[in-house]
Amino acid sequence: MTELDLPRAMIDTLTTAGAWVIVLPIVLALMGGALMLVLRQAGRLSLLVALVVVGAIIACEIALLIRIAEVGPVSMTMGRWLPPFGISLTADLFSAAFALAASVVTFVVLVYAEIDRDTGDRNNNFHALVLLLLAGVTGAFLTGDLFNLYVWFEVMLIASFGLLVTGGSAAQMDGAVKYGFLNFLATTLFLLSLGLLYGLLGTLNMADIMRVAPMANSAAMTGVAALLLLAFGMKAAAFPLNAWLPAAYHTPPAAVSALFAGLLTKVGAYALLRALVAVLPASRDLLEPVLLILAIGTLLTAPLGAIAETNLRRGVGFLVIGGIGAVLAGLALANVSGVAGAGLYIFHAMLTMTALYLVVGLVERRTGARDTRQMGGLYAANSGLSILFLVLILAAAGVPPFLGFWPKLILLEAGVEAGGWGAAVVGALVINAVLTLIAGARLWSHIFWRNAPDGASGQAGQGGAPGYVAVGALTLAIVAAGLWPNPLIEGGQIAAGDILDPARYVSAVGLAEAQP
């Protein structure tokens, strides 16, 4: 077939080699997951191959991030059909940075997970499911099409459900039912909103929606945006639909909990940022009072839950929810500082919450308990573990100079700039930081500082050196990023500019000159 035989709606130029870097992370994760099924009984070889695959994905995503920093958002359309007919993968600085953070924490979790897996576990599908989950998360961050975002949510749901029930304990089944019900409901609402959106606009390409949505019926578009807010809010564990998270995340092994805390709710928060602020900004403006209520409610109630909780992992689950409130605050303010703060908070939370759950796993391994009432005196037995826990709690609370401080500072500036209701957001952010610090200090003092209760030895599980190395490396990266935040802050400002003014994003997809 010659170029002259091609219909006008088809791509008639060759894809450059550099453009493939946007699709390779997804392809590698999917192919790696299939390979892990073949190698599921290969013991250590399975881990080694999984680490090589994730390492290759990290290399591709670093190259993608560098390319975006040089030329702006990049896009690649599958199947030779021009956008909006073809399926587009489109990445800007936020989506590429989040995909990179997801791969890094997956690498760390794979190393850590070996200390919790006994010989009987080494022939299951753990590595295949982890790579399938990474494929779903990466696809969700890099897609430029709302229907494909739905598909990647489904991939994530399948993989996460498999990881959640592996082991088959009663607690895991109970957590899986709660997790599955809420997420299936959210996915149904998402699919319903996509049907309505396609009926209104005739397209689900994000860049194309940005062009044609202003000409659609505003009331109908606001209804679609409200459905998306409800669906993504449930997946992100926003107030008041967040009880499923602490009820589910404490049941699987600590490595799986860490992976969920670092990735799943952050994809929901990113979907809110992309759909409401970038794709449907006019509808976001009408929903701003709702976003304010959700943000303030999440910021205030989540750390109170952590203070009242005695189960360690459930308590940390409430801290994960509190971070979602910070992201919602940025979406509610929706100026450059607010969007930059929200994006930086997602990046920080992906690293910090993963590391915190892994440290919790080490604490449980050392004490043989999950209830803080059965812990104590661990500082004398393992001061290094206590320092790791304290550093991550300070980062989660936003204490300087740790990484969590900078996005919260930017969000405070955004609230001051916004004026009016921005003052309420500023107050909620400050109260959230104080309550998170109280909750974290309470957990730390119960686990490490007070005397151990009678019968608690603090010596239930020794060893686990790979786990300490993995968590220590990730914590050092968090501290280093907090001490040298300028690249992240500058990148966040540029990415926020592309979210609020998507001209470069639309141009990258090739729709800048198209007529609506």
Disulfide bonds with the S-S distance in Angstrom:
none
